[in-house]
Amino acid sequence: MAAKFAMGRTAVSKHLTILKEAGLVVGRKVGRETRYQLNAAPLREVQEWVSFYERFWTERIDRLKELLEENE
């Protein structure tokens, strides 16, 4: 896996450790290797939270644009 990134094996391992601690990946041992799989559930929560604010600000920016166009 490390060969696909512009960093060494130690750096990739540290990143994976952090992702595992955050619950974003799950690792399982297969012989001497650890295979990682994405756990997307926590990312869905973040996406739902962000999408609320995206809609909130999009509506307000659209309204501001309308007001500015009316005053031209």
NORJO-V735481 format. One record per residue. RES is the residue in one letter. PSI is psi as a letter, one per 20 degrees, with the letter a starting at -180 (999 if undefined). D_CENTER is the distance of its C-alpha to the mean C-alpha in Angstrom with 1 decimal. Layout:
RES,PSI,D_CENTER ; RES,PSI,D_CENTER
This chain:
M,h,19.3 ; A,h,19.9 ; A,h,22.0 ; K,i,19.2 ; F,q,17.7 ; A,l,19.7 ; M,r,19.9 ; G,r,22.2 ; R,h,21.9 ; T,g,22.0 ; A,g,18.9 ; V,g,16.9 ; S,g,18.4 ; K,g,17.3 ; H,g,13.7 ; L,h,14.0 ; T,g,15.9 ; I,g,13.4 ; L,h,10.7 ; K,g,13.7 ; E,h,14.8 ; A,i,11.6 ; G,j,12.2 ; L,i,9.2 ; V,q,11.9 ; V,p,15.6 ; G,q,18.3 ; R,q,21.8 ; K,p,24.8 ; V,n,26.7 ; G,c,29.6 ; R,i,28.7 ; E,q,25.1 ; T,p,22.0 ; R,p,20.0 ; Y,q,16.3 ; Q,p,14.7 ; L,p,11.1 ; N,n,11.2 ; A,i,9.0 ; A,g,10.9 ; P,h,9.1 ; L,h,5.9 ; R,g,9.0 ; E,g,10.4 ; V,g,7.8 ; Q,g,8.2 ; E,g,11.9 ; W,g,12.3 ; V,h,10.9 ; S,h,13.1 ; F,g,16.0 ; Y,h,16.0 ; E,g,15.5 ; R,g,18.6 ; F,g,20.4 ; W,h,20.2 ; T,g,20.9 ; E,g,24.0 ; R,h,25.2 ; I,g,24.8 ; D,g,26.6 ; R,g,29.3 ; L,g,29.8 ; K,g,30.2 ; E,g,32.8 ; L,g,34.7 ; L,h,34.8 ; E,h,36.1 ; E,h,38.7 ; N,j,40.0 ; E,999,40.5
